[in-house]
Amino acid sequence: MISKKIQDALNEQVNKEFYSAYLYLAMSAYCDGIGLPGFSKWMRFQYEEEIIHVTKMYDYILSQGGDMHLQQIDEPPKTYGTPLEIFETTLAHEQMVTKRINDLMGLAMDERDYATQTFMQWYVTEQVEEESNVNNVLQPLRMVGEDKGGLMMIDQQLGQRLAPTPPVAAQ
Ligand code: FEO
């Protein structure tokens, strides 16, 4: 079982993960619209990653007998600027998510909720990977600047990203 405090915090995080999915789907559409199919595919898979994050948390809440409250999802922006700006926005967003995950872990520790701490550890590890993946794109983007040939090369590389593994039930 989980306390109401943990249940409500997890429900809020489900909403934020849905927003992340929405944000990356909007970015995927935007990249498609500006002629960057590789960036678009990368963001589409990032959207699918977020659906995995959502589903895993949803399953956990239900498995602990918690109430699921699916809340309204904020509308993401329609435009995101240059490829560099897209990934700077992405990094800032993931850093915000990391802070939220850390706060959730802190709450589980305050509540002496060991099951939720174990569950949240997966997200702590996942956020290290999320930030690293974004930084790995930001570095070459900063190097090529406005150079169109360089951007096309990065677009090709991003288009090789593999689809994430499908959602799994709560552990
Ligand atoms: Fe669900 Fe990208 O963090």
Backbone and ligand atoms as CSV (ligand in chain L), in Angstrom:
chain,resi,resn,atom,element,x,y,z
A,1,MET,N,N,0.836,-1.209,0.000
A,1,MET,CA,C,0.000,0.000,0.000
A,1,MET,C,C,0.867,1.255,0.000
A,2,ILE,N,N,0.257,2.353,-0.457
A,2,ILE,CA,C,0.958,3.638,-0.437
A,2,ILE,C,C,0.088,4.655,0.303
A,3,SER,N,N,0.750,5.648,0.920
A,3,SER,CA,C,-0.006,6.694,1.628
A,3,SER,C,C,-0.685,7.608,0.609
A,4,LYS,N,N,-1.624,8.408,1.081
A,4,LYS,CA,C,-2.313,9.336,0.177
A,4,LYS,C,C,-1.312,10.356,-0.381
A,5,LYS,N,N,-0.372,10.740,0.466
A,5,LYS,CA,C,0.635,11.727,0.033
A,5,LYS,C,C,1.454,11.191,-1.153
A,6,ILE,N,N,1.888,9.933,-1.023
A,6,ILE,CA,C,2.670,9.308,-2.101
A,6,ILE,C,C,1.783,9.094,-3.325
A,7,GLN,N,N,0.575,8.625,-3.077
A,7,GLN,CA,C,-0.370,8.399,-4.186
A,7,GLN,C,C,-0.586,9.686,-4.990
A,8,ASP,N,N,-0.801,10.802,-4.280
A,8,ASP,CA,C,-1.064,12.071,-4.969
A,8,ASP,C,C,0.181,12.555,-5.720
A,9,ALA,N,N,1.344,12.369,-5.107
A,9,ALA,CA,C,2.591,12.798,-5.762
A,9,ALA,C,C,2.859,11.960,-7.017
A,10,LEU,N,N,2.567,10.654,-6.939
A,10,LEU,CA,C,2.754,9.788,-8.115
A,10,LEU,C,C,1.755,10.151,-9.216
A,11,ASN,N,N,0.519,10.451,-8.800
A,11,ASN,CA,C,-0.485,10.869,-9.782
A,11,ASN,C,C,-0.052,12.140,-10.502
A,12,GLU,N,N,0.513,13.067,-9.750
A,12,GLU,CA,C,0.983,14.315,-10.362
A,12,GLU,C,C,2.128,14.038,-11.328
A,13,GLN,N,N,2.985,13.086,-10.958
A,13,GLN,CA,C,4.112,12.753,-11.836
A,13,GLN,C,C,3.636,12.061,-13.113
A,14,VAL,N,N,2.587,11.251,-12.994
A,14,VAL,CA,C,2.000,10.640,-14.199
A,14,VAL,C,C,1.593,11.744,-15.169
A,15,ASN,N,N,0.975,12.796,-14.627
A,15,ASN,CA,C,0.560,13.916,-15.474
A,15,ASN,C,C,1.774,14.590,-16.133
A,16,LYS,N,N,2.850,14.747,-15.369
A,16,LYS,CA,C,4.060,15.399,-15.918
A,16,LYS,C,C,4.713,14.520,-16.985
A,17,GLU,N,N,4.666,13.194,-16.777
A,17,GLU,CA,C,5.242,12.293,-17.787
A,17,GLU,C,C,4.401,12.338,-19.068
A,18,PHE,N,N,3.094,12.461,-18.894
A,18,PHE,CA,C,2.231,12.617,-20.070
A,18,PHE,C,C,2.583,13.926,-20.776
A,19,TYR,N,N,2.840,14.969,-19.999
A,19,TYR,CA,C,3.224,16.247,-20.628
A,19,TYR,C,C,4.528,16.071,-21.410
A,20,SER,N,N,5.478,15.340,-20.832
A,20,SER,CA,C,6.746,15.092,-21.538
A,20,SER,C,C,6.470,14.395,-22.869
A,21,ALA,N,N,5.580,13.400,-22.837
A,21,ALA,CA,C,5.231,12.685,-24.068
A,21,ALA,C,C,4.635,13.653,-25.086
A,22,TYR,N,N,3.735,14.491,-24.619
A,22,TYR,CA,C,3.087,15.500,-25.471
A,22,TYR,C,C,4.124,16.442,-26.063
A,23,LEU,N,N,5.039,16.896,-25.198
A,23,LEU,CA,C,6.075,17.842,-25.622
A,23,LEU,C,C,6.917,17.243,-26.740
A,24,TYR,N,N,7.348,15.982,-26.561
A,24,TYR,CA,C,8.239,15.381,-27.561
A,24,TYR,C,C,7.483,15.024,-28.844
A,25,LEU,N,N,6.202,14.712,-28.718
A,25,LEU,CA,C,5.418,14.473,-29.930
A,25,LEU,C,C,5.262,15.781,-30.709
A,26,ALA,N,N,5.048,16.888,-29.980
A,26,ALA,CA,C,4.953,18.204,-30.634
A,26,ALA,C,C,6.288,18.554,-31.285
A,27,MET,N,N,7.384,18.254,-30.607
A,27,MET,CA,C,8.711,18.526,-31.183
A,27,MET,C,C,8.931,17.662,-32.430
A,28,SER,N,N,8.457,16.416,-32.381
A,28,SER,CA,C,8.603,15.520,-33.523
A,28,SER,C,C,7.882,16.097,-34.736
A,29,ALA,N,N,6.672,16.580,-34.521
A,29,ALA,CA,C,5.900,17.184,-35.621
A,29,ALA,C,C,6.614,18.429,-36.142
A,30,TYR,N,N,7.136,19.231,-35.218
A,30,TYR,CA,C,7.829,20.462,-35.610
A,30,TYR,C,C,9.062,20.130,-36.464
A,31,CYS,N,N,9.844,19.142,-36.028
A,31,CYS,CA,C,11.059,18.756,-36.772
A,31,CYS,C,C,10.693,18.228,-38.159
A,32,ASP,N,N,9.607,17.472,-38.221
A,32,ASP,CA,C,9.141,16.989,-39.522
A,32,ASP,C,C,8.814,18.173,-40.429
A,33,GLY,N,N,8.166,19.174,-39.845
A,33,GLY,CA,C,7.741,20.342,-40.608
A,33,GLY,C,C,8.889,21.195,-41.127
A,34,ILE,N,N,10.033,21.160,-40.447
A,34,ILE,CA,C,11.177,21.977,-40.915
A,34,ILE,C,C,12.183,21.120,-41.691
A,35,GLY,N,N,11.750,19.922,-42.111
A,35,GLY,CA,C,12.581,19.110,-43.005
A,35,GLY,C,C,13.728,18.390,-42.334
A,36,LEU,N,N,13.525,17.942,-41.087
A,36,LEU,CA,C,14.559,17.181,-40.368
A,36,LEU,C,C,13.970,15.830,-39.927
A,37,PRO,N,N,13.891,14.862,-40.861
A,37,PRO,CA,C,13.236,13.588,-40.533
A,37,PRO,C,C,13.944,12.796,-39.439
A,38,GLY,N,N,15.268,12.912,-39.364
A,38,GLY,CA,C,16.010,12.186,-38.327
A,38,GLY,C,C,15.702,12.749,-36.945
A,39,PHE,N,N,15.684,14.067,-36.829
A,39,PHE,CA,C,15.312,14.715,-35.558
A,39,PHE,C,C,13.882,14.317,-35.183
A,40,SER,N,N,13.018,14.295,-36.206
A,40,SER,CA,C,11.610,13.957,-35.969
A,40,SER,C,C,11.484,12.529,-35.422
A,41,LYS,N,N,12.246,11.609,-36.017
A,41,LYS,CA,C,12.183,10.210,-35.561
A,41,LYS,C,C,12.730,10.085,-34.136
A,42,TRP,N,N,13.821,10.783,-33.850
A,42,TRP,CA,C,14.428,10.753,-32.505
A,42,TRP,C,C,13.393,11.209,-31.480
A,43,MET,N,N,12.693,12.295,-31.801
A,43,MET,CA,C,11.687,12.835,-30.878
A,43,MET,C,C,10.466,11.908,-30.780
A,44,ARG,N,N,10.146,11.248,-31.874
A,44,ARG,CA,C,9.017,10.298,-31.841
A,44,ARG,C,C,9.334,9.146,-30.882
A,45,PHE,N,N,10.575,8.656,-30.925
A,45,PHE,CA,C,10.969,7.592,-30.001
A,45,PHE,C,C,11.076,8.124,-28.565
A,46,GLN,N,N,11.432,9.398,-28.437
A,46,GLN,CA,C,11.476,10.005,-27.101
A,46,GLN,C,C,10.050,10.057,-26.519
A,47,TYR,N,N,9.105,10.366,-27.369
A,47,TYR,CA,C,7.679,10.328,-26.977
A,47,TYR,C,C,7.319,8.912,-26.483
A,48,GLU,N,N,7.750,7.901,-27.232
A,48,GLU,CA,C,7.425,6.526,-26.847
A,48,GLU,C,C,8.085,6.154,-25.513
A,49,GLU,N,N,9.307,6.680,-25.280
A,49,GLU,CA,C,9.982,6.482,-23.981
A,49,GLU,C,C,9.108,7.013,-22.847
A,50,GLU,N,N,8.562,8.194,-23.069
A,50,GLU,CA,C,7.755,8.818,-22.014
A,50,GLU,C,C,6.485,8.003,-21.732
A,51,ILE,N,N,5.933,7.414,-22.782
A,51,ILE,CA,C,4.744,6.569,-22.574
A,51,ILE,C,C,5.132,5.359,-21.706
A,52,ILE,N,N,6.344,4.858,-21.887
A,52,ILE,CA,C,6.827,3.772,-21.019
A,52,ILE,C,C,6.895,4.270,-19.571
A,53,HIS,N,N,7.435,5.490,-19.372
A,53,HIS,CA,C,7.546,6.039,-18.009
A,53,HIS,C,C,6.154,6.173,-17.367
A,54,VAL,N,N,5.204,6.665,-18.166
A,54,VAL,CA,C,3.836,6.841,-17.667
A,54,VAL,C,C,3.229,5.503,-17.278
A,55,THR,N,N,3.327,4.547,-18.192
A,55,THR,CA,C,2.637,3.265,-18.005
A,55,THR,C,C,3.174,2.527,-16.786
A,56,LYS,N,N,4.486,2.598,-16.617
A,56,LYS,CA,C,5.117,1.921,-15.473
A,56,LYS,C,C,4.602,2.518,-14.153
A,57,MET,N,N,4.471,3.839,-14.114
A,57,MET,CA,C,4.009,4.498,-12.886
A,57,MET,C,C,2.517,4.228,-12.647
A,58,TYR,N,N,1.772,4.261,-13.710
A,58,TYR,CA,C,0.327,3.943,-13.642
A,58,TYR,C,C,0.134,2.539,-13.052
A,59,ASP,N,N,0.879,1.562,-13.597
A,59,ASP,CA,C,0.778,0.181,-13.112
A,59,ASP,C,C,1.147,0.090,-11.630
A,60,TYR,N,N,2.168,0.854,-11.219
A,60,TYR,CA,C,2.618,0.790,-9.824
A,60,TYR,C,C,1.531,1.325,-8.885
A,61,ILE,N,N,0.947,2.470,-9.254
A,61,ILE,CA,C,-0.099,3.065,-8.408
A,61,ILE,C,C,-1.233,2.049,-8.202
A,62,LEU,N,N,-1.671,1.431,-9.287
A,62,LEU,CA,C,-2.771,0.456,-9.187
A,62,LEU,C,C,-2.349,-0.775,-8.399
A,63,SER,N,N,-1.113,-1.221,-8.606
A,63,SER,CA,C,-0.647,-2.425,-7.908
A,63,SER,C,C,-0.583,-2.206,-6.396
A,64,GLN,N,N,-0.464,-0.931,-5.975
A,64,GLN,CA,C,-0.403,-0.624,-4.547
A,64,GLN,C,C,-1.774,-0.237,-3.984
A,65,GLY,N,N,-2.811,-0.457,-4.783
A,65,GLY,CA,C,-4.168,-0.145,-4.315
A,65,GLY,C,C,-4.469,1.344,-4.309
A,66,GLY,N,N,-3.657,2.135,-5.015
A,66,GLY,CA,C,-3.868,3.588,-5.040
A,66,GLY,C,C,-4.952,3.987,-6.020
A,67,ASP,N,N,-5.480,5.194,-5.806
A,67,ASP,CA,C,-6.463,5.751,-6.748
A,67,ASP,C,C,-5.719,6.411,-7.904
A,68,MET,N,N,-6.210,6.132,-9.124
A,68,MET,CA,C,-5.603,6.749,-10.311
A,68,MET,C,C,-6.428,7.961,-10.690
A,69,HIS,N,N,-5.787,9.094,-10.776
A,69,HIS,CA,C,-6.496,10.319,-11.169
A,69,HIS,C,C,-5.786,10.918,-12.379
A,70,LEU,N,N,-6.332,10.649,-13.559
A,70,LEU,CA,C,-5.723,11.179,-14.788
A,70,LEU,C,C,-6.163,12.633,-14.957
A,71,GLN,N,N,-5.180,13.530,-14.843
A,71,GLN,CA,C,-5.481,14.974,-14.848
A,71,GLN,C,C,-5.252,15.583,-16.233
A,72,GLN,N,N,-5.768,16.790,-16.400
A,72,GLN,CA,C,-5.633,17.496,-17.686
A,72,GLN,C,C,-4.159,17.733,-18.021
A,73,ILE,N,N,-3.832,17.504,-19.284
A,73,ILE,CA,C,-2.433,17.674,-19.730
A,73,ILE,C,C,-2.269,19.056,-20.356
A,74,ASP,N,N,-1.222,19.767,-19.945
A,74,ASP,CA,C,-0.958,21.102,-20.515
A,74,ASP,C,C,-0.644,20.999,-22.005
A,75,GLU,N,N,-0.917,22.075,-22.718
A,75,GLU,CA,C,-0.631,22.119,-24.161
A,75,GLU,C,C,0.824,22.537,-24.378
A,76,PRO,N,N,1.592,21.754,-25.165
A,76,PRO,CA,C,2.982,22.142,-25.421
A,76,PRO,C,C,3.045,23.241,-26.489
A,77,PRO,N,N,4.177,23.978,-26.575
A,77,PRO,CA,C,4.321,24.980,-27.633
A,77,PRO,C,C,4.264,24.329,-29.008
A,78,LYS,N,N,4.008,25.153,-30.030
A,78,LYS,CA,C,3.955,24.627,-31.406
A,78,LYS,C,C,5.313,24.730,-32.097
A,79,THR,N,N,6.116,25.737,-31.738
A,79,THR,CA,C,7.409,25.936,-32.414
A,79,THR,C,C,8.538,25.908,-31.388
A,80,TYR,N,N,9.730,25.540,-31.883
A,80,TYR,CA,C,10.860,25.303,-30.963
A,80,TYR,C,C,12.185,25.895,-31.438
A,81,GLY,N,N,12.143,26.712,-32.490
A,81,GLY,CA,C,13.365,27.403,-32.926
A,81,GLY,C,C,14.310,26.506,-33.709
A,82,THR,N,N,15.616,26.746,-33.530
A,82,THR,CA,C,16.649,26.011,-34.275
A,82,THR,C,C,16.851,24.617,-33.670
A,83,PRO,N,N,17.527,23.707,-34.416
A,83,PRO,CA,C,17.816,22.386,-33.828
A,83,PRO,C,C,18.537,22.491,-32.480
A,84,LEU,N,N,19.477,23.443,-32.380
A,84,LEU,CA,C,20.191,23.618,-31.102
A,84,LEU,C,C,19.210,24.035,-30.004
A,85,GLU,N,N,18.321,24.965,-30.332
A,85,GLU,CA,C,17.349,25.432,-29.332
A,85,GLU,C,C,16.388,24.306,-28.926
A,86,ILE,N,N,16.036,23.445,-29.889
A,86,ILE,CA,C,15.148,22.309,-29.565
A,86,ILE,C,C,15.801,21.453,-28.477
A,87,PHE,N,N,17.092,21.175,-28.653
A,87,PHE,CA,C,17.753,20.282,-27.694
A,87,PHE,C,C,18.125,20.991,-26.397
A,88,GLU,N,N,18.298,22.315,-26.465
A,88,GLU,CA,C,18.505,23.050,-25.207
A,88,GLU,C,C,17.216,23.029,-24.385
A,89,THR,N,N,16.090,23.172,-25.066
A,89,THR,CA,C,14.786,23.085,-24.383
A,89,THR,C,C,14.603,21.686,-23.806
A,90,THR,N,N,15.028,20.674,-24.582
A,90,THR,CA,C,14.881,19.285,-24.134
A,90,THR,C,C,15.721,19.025,-22.881
A,91,LEU,N,N,16.961,19.529,-22.881
A,91,LEU,CA,C,17.807,19.314,-21.703
A,91,LEU,C,C,17.212,20.002,-20.473
A,92,ALA,N,N,16.766,21.259,-20.643
A,92,ALA,CA,C,16.171,21.984,-19.509
A,92,ALA,C,C,14.946,21.218,-18.995
A,93,HIS,N,N,14.176,20.650,-19.919
A,93,HIS,CA,C,12.989,19.902,-19.503
A,93,HIS,C,C,13.385,18.649,-18.724
A,94,GLU,N,N,14.362,17.912,-19.232
A,94,GLU,CA,C,14.784,16.684,-18.539
A,94,GLU,C,C,15.395,17.003,-17.171
A,95,GLN,N,N,16.102,18.144,-17.065
A,95,GLN,CA,C,16.668,18.526,-15.761
A,95,GLN,C,C,15.546,18.829,-14.769
A,96,MET,N,N,14.476,19.417,-15.267
A,96,MET,CA,C,13.311,19.688,-14.414
A,96,MET,C,C,12.679,18.355,-13.963
A,97,VAL,N,N,12.590,17.403,-14.909
A,97,VAL,CA,C,12.019,16.093,-14.561
A,97,VAL,C,C,12.900,15.408,-13.507
A,98,THR,N,N,14.211,15.489,-13.680
A,98,THR,CA,C,15.130,14.881,-12.709
A,98,THR,C,C,14.883,15.444,-11.311
A,99,LYS,N,N,14.681,16.760,-11.242
A,99,LYS,CA,C,14.430,17.380,-9.934
A,99,LYS,C,C,13.126,16.827,-9.336
A,100,ARG,N,N,12.114,16.666,-10.168
A,100,ARG,CA,C,10.834,16.144,-9.686
A,100,ARG,C,C,10.987,14.692,-9.190
A,101,ILE,N,N,11.768,13.907,-9.938
A,101,ILE,CA,C,11.993,12.502,-9.543
A,101,ILE,C,C,12.744,12.462,-8.205
A,102,ASN,N,N,13.741,13.330,-8.063
A,102,ASN,CA,C,14.487,13.382,-6.799
A,102,ASN,C,C,13.577,13.791,-5.642
A,103,ASP,N,N,12.684,14.755,-5.893
A,103,ASP,CA,C,11.743,15.183,-4.849
A,103,ASP,C,C,10.816,14.035,-4.446
A,104,LEU,N,N,10.392,13.243,-5.449
A,104,LEU,CA,C,9.527,12.097,-5.166
A,104,LEU,C,C,10.265,11.050,-4.333
A,105,MET,N,N,11.519,10.815,-4.702
A,105,MET,CA,C,12.337,9.877,-3.922
A,105,MET,C,C,12.502,10.400,-2.492
A,106,GLY,N,N,12.743,11.697,-2.353
A,106,GLY,CA,C,12.879,12.306,-1.026
A,106,GLY,C,C,11.614,12.122,-0.204
A,107,LEU,N,N,10.472,12.274,-0.839
A,107,LEU,CA,C,9.192,12.096,-0.143
A,107,LEU,C,C,9.033,10.647,0.321
A,108,ALA,N,N,9.384,9.700,-0.563
A,108,ALA,CA,C,9.289,8.273,-0.202
A,108,ALA,C,C,10.221,7.955,0.977
A,109,MET,N,N,11.370,8.629,1.032
A,109,MET,CA,C,12.295,8.416,2.156
A,109,MET,C,C,11.718,9.009,3.440
A,110,ASP,N,N,11.156,10.217,3.347
A,110,ASP,CA,C,10.542,10.858,4.525
A,110,ASP,C,C,9.419,9.992,5.091
A,111,GLU,N,N,8.687,9.352,4.183
A,111,GLU,CA,C,7.531,8.532,4.581
A,111,GLU,C,C,7.935,7.120,4.990
A,112,ARG,N,N,9.212,6.807,4.901
A,112,ARG,CA,C,9.718,5.449,5.162
A,112,ARG,C,C,8.965,4.420,4.303
A,113,ASP,N,N,8.717,4.817,3.048
A,113,ASP,CA,C,8.026,3.942,2.095
A,113,ASP,C,C,9.108,3.254,1.243
A,114,TYR,N,N,9.522,2.086,1.697
A,114,TYR,CA,C,10.667,1.408,1.052
A,114,TYR,C,C,10.304,0.857,-0.326
A,115,ALA,N,N,9.059,0.410,-0.489
A,115,ALA,CA,C,8.646,-0.123,-1.796
A,115,ALA,C,C,8.706,0.973,-2.856
A,116,THR,N,N,8.216,2.164,-2.496
A,116,THR,CA,C,8.234,3.263,-3.477
A,116,THR,C,C,9.663,3.737,-3.730
A,117,GLN,N,N,10.507,3.676,-2.707
A,117,GLN,CA,C,11.921,4.035,-2.932
A,117,GLN,C,C,12.539,3.092,-3.969
A,118,THR,N,N,12.283,1.796,-3.803
A,118,THR,CA,C,12.818,0.807,-4.753
A,118,THR,C,C,12.259,1.071,-6.148
A,119,PHE,N,N,10.958,1.351,-6.199
A,119,PHE,CA,C,10.323,1.641,-7.488
A,119,PHE,C,C,10.936,2.891,-8.125
A,120,MET,N,N,11.097,3.938,-7.336
A,120,MET,CA,C,11.584,5.213,-7.884
A,120,MET,C,C,13.046,5.135,-8.318
A,121,GLN,N,N,13.776,4.151,-7.785
A,121,GLN,CA,C,15.188,4.029,-8.178
A,121,GLN,C,C,15.322,3.834,-9.696
A,122,TRP,N,N,14.352,3.127,-10.289
A,122,TRP,CA,C,14.369,2.917,-11.741
A,122,TRP,C,C,14.344,4.268,-12.457
A,123,TYR,N,N,13.535,5.208,-11.943
A,123,TYR,CA,C,13.415,6.530,-12.577
A,123,TYR,C,C,14.676,7.369,-12.348
A,124,VAL,N,N,15.293,7.205,-11.181
A,124,VAL,CA,C,16.542,7.940,-10.906
A,124,VAL,C,C,17.593,7.535,-11.936
A,125,THR,N,N,17.718,6.217,-12.152
A,125,THR,CA,C,18.686,5.706,-13.131
A,125,THR,C,C,18.304,6.151,-14.542
A,126,GLU,N,N,17.025,6.092,-14.821
A,126,GLU,CA,C,16.521,6.474,-16.146
A,126,GLU,C,C,16.839,7.935,-16.451
A,127,GLN,N,N,16.738,8.798,-15.445
A,127,GLN,CA,C,17.000,10.222,-15.687
A,127,GLN,C,C,18.471,10.483,-16.006
A,128,VAL,N,N,19.363,9.694,-15.425
A,128,VAL,CA,C,20.792,9.834,-15.759
A,128,VAL,C,C,20.960,9.566,-17.254
A,129,GLU,N,N,20.283,8.514,-17.736
A,129,GLU,CA,C,20.365,8.157,-19.152
A,129,GLU,C,C,19.686,9.210,-20.032
A,130,GLU,N,N,18.549,9.700,-19.584
A,130,GLU,CA,C,17.813,10.704,-20.366
A,130,GLU,C,C,18.690,11.947,-20.585
A,131,GLU,N,N,19.281,12.453,-19.500
A,131,GLU,CA,C,20.106,13.664,-19.629
A,131,GLU,C,C,21.342,13.384,-20.489
A,132,SER,N,N,21.923,12.204,-20.318
A,132,SER,CA,C,23.109,11.839,-21.094
A,132,SER,C,C,22.777,11.762,-22.594
A,133,ASN,N,N,21.644,11.153,-22.923
A,133,ASN,CA,C,21.228,11.043,-24.335
A,133,ASN,C,C,21.081,12.419,-24.972
A,134,VAL,N,N,20.509,13.349,-24.226
A,134,VAL,CA,C,20.305,14.700,-24.772
A,134,VAL,C,C,21.656,15.401,-24.921
A,135,ASN,N,N,22.506,15.275,-23.920
A,135,ASN,CA,C,23.835,15.898,-23.995
A,135,ASN,C,C,24.642,15.356,-25.171
A,136,ASN,N,N,24.439,14.066,-25.469
A,136,ASN,CA,C,25.169,13.461,-26.597
A,136,ASN,C,C,24.753,14.059,-27.940
A,137,VAL,N,N,23.560,14.627,-28.012
A,137,VAL,CA,C,23.126,15.308,-29.238
A,137,VAL,C,C,23.540,16.778,-29.186
A,138,LEU,N,N,23.463,17.363,-28.000
A,138,LEU,CA,C,23.803,18.785,-27.862
A,138,LEU,C,C,25.250,19.079,-28.229
A,139,GLN,N,N,26.153,18.190,-27.873
A,139,GLN,CA,C,27.583,18.440,-28.133
A,139,GLN,C,C,27.858,18.634,-29.620
A,140,PRO,N,N,27.494,17.679,-30.492
A,140,PRO,CA,C,27.728,17.913,-31.922
A,140,PRO,C,C,26.934,19.089,-32.472
A,141,LEU,N,N,25.745,19.348,-31.933
A,141,LEU,CA,C,24.954,20.486,-32.412
A,141,LEU,C,C,25.686,21.798,-32.136
A,142,ARG,N,N,26.309,21.888,-30.984
A,142,ARG,CA,C,27.064,23.113,-30.645
A,142,ARG,C,C,28.274,23.249,-31.559
A,143,MET,N,N,28.860,22.111,-31.943
A,143,MET,CA,C,30.057,22.161,-32.798
A,143,MET,C,C,29.720,22.613,-34.211
A,144,VAL,N,N,28.617,22.113,-34.774
A,144,VAL,CA,C,28.329,22.451,-36.173
A,144,VAL,C,C,27.691,23.826,-36.332
A,145,GLY,N,N,27.081,24.354,-35.271
A,145,GLY,CA,C,26.459,25.683,-35.356
A,145,GLY,C,C,25.396,25.712,-36.440
A,146,GLU,N,N,25.506,26.674,-37.365
A,146,GLU,CA,C,24.492,26.855,-38.417
A,146,GLU,C,C,24.847,26.092,-39.695
A,147,ASP,N,N,25.972,25.367,-39.691
A,147,ASP,CA,C,26.445,24.677,-40.907
A,147,ASP,C,C,25.427,23.615,-41.364
A,148,LYS,N,N,24.888,23.827,-42.565
A,148,LYS,CA,C,23.793,22.958,-43.047
A,148,LYS,C,C,24.257,21.503,-43.257
A,149,GLY,N,N,25.480,21.349,-43.800
A,149,GLY,CA,C,26.008,20.000,-44.022
A,149,GLY,C,C,26.143,19.244,-42.707
A,150,GLY,N,N,26.639,19.935,-41.702
A,150,GLY,CA,C,26.797,19.324,-40.377
A,150,GLY,C,C,25.452,18.927,-39.790
A,151,LEU,N,N,24.464,19.800,-39.967
A,151,LEU,CA,C,23.127,19.508,-39.437
A,151,LEU,C,C,22.509,18.295,-40.131
A,152,MET,N,N,22.761,18.190,-41.446
A,152,MET,CA,C,22.238,17.035,-42.201
A,152,MET,C,C,22.870,15.733,-41.702
A,153,MET,N,N,24.161,15.802,-41.387
A,153,MET,CA,C,24.845,14.607,-40.860
A,153,MET,C,C,24.246,14.192,-39.514
A,154,ILE,N,N,24.018,15.176,-38.659
A,154,ILE,CA,C,23.418,14.872,-37.346
A,154,ILE,C,C,22.012,14.314,-37.541
A,155,ASP,N,N,21.288,14.884,-38.506
A,155,ASP,CA,C,19.922,14.404,-38.780
A,155,ASP,C,C,19.948,12.920,-39.174
A,156,GLN,N,N,20.927,12.567,-40.000
A,156,GLN,CA,C,21.046,11.159,-40.413
A,156,GLN,C,C,21.341,10.255,-39.222
A,157,GLN,N,N,22.247,10.733,-38.354
A,157,GLN,CA,C,22.604,9.919,-37.175
A,157,GLN,C,C,21.399,9.743,-36.246
A,158,LEU,N,N,20.659,10.823,-36.027
A,158,LEU,CA,C,19.494,10.739,-35.129
A,158,LEU,C,C,18.426,9.801,-35.702
A,159,GLY,N,N,18.369,9.729,-37.022
A,159,GLY,CA,C,17.411,8.846,-37.680
A,159,GLY,C,C,17.712,7.372,-37.460
A,160,GLN,N,N,18.898,7.076,-36.944
A,160,GLN,CA,C,19.260,5.674,-36.680
A,160,GLN,C,C,18.883,5.222,-35.272
A,161,ARG,N,N,18.301,6.132,-34.493
A,161,ARG,CA,C,17.892,5.733,-33.130
A,161,ARG,C,C,16.928,4.562,-33.194
A,162,LEU,N,N,17.102,3.607,-32.260
A,162,LEU,CA,C,16.234,2.431,-32.230
A,162,LEU,C,C,15.014,2.697,-31.357
A,163,ALA,N,N,13.928,2.019,-31.683
A,163,ALA,CA,C,12.692,2.177,-30.906
A,163,ALA,C,C,12.915,1.673,-29.483
A,164,PRO,N,N,12.310,2.350,-28.483
A,164,PRO,CA,C,12.448,1.868,-27.100
A,164,PRO,C,C,11.694,0.554,-26.890
A,165,THR,N,N,12.088,-0.161,-25.850
A,165,THR,CA,C,11.397,-1.435,-25.564
A,165,THR,C,C,10.007,-1.136,-25.033
A,166,PRO,N,N,9.043,-2.030,-25.315
A,166,PRO,CA,C,7.651,-1.762,-24.919
A,166,PRO,C,C,7.460,-1.708,-23.403
A,167,PRO,N,N,6.364,-1.111,-22.957
A,167,PRO,CA,C,6.090,-1.009,-21.520
A,167,PRO,C,C,6.047,-2.374,-20.840
A,168,VAL,N,N,6.478,-2.377,-19.592
A,168,VAL,CA,C,6.386,-3.603,-18.788
A,168,VAL,C,C,5.519,-3.312,-17.566
A,169,ALA,N,N,4.944,-4.354,-17.004
A,169,ALA,CA,C,4.085,-4.177,-15.827
A,169,ALA,C,C,4.929,-3.747,-14.625
A,170,ALA,N,N,4.290,-3.179,-13.639
A,170,ALA,CA,C,4.978,-2.701,-12.425
A,170,ALA,C,C,5.714,-3.847,-11.738
A,171,GLN,N,N,6.912,-3.541,-11.219
A,171,GLN,CA,C,7.677,-4.594,-10.533
A,171,GLN,C,C,7.277,-4.651,-9.064
L,1,FEO,FE1,FE,10.084,10.686,-18.257
L,1,FEO,FE2,FE,12.190,12.031,-20.130
L,1,FEO,O1,O,11.586,11.652,-18.437
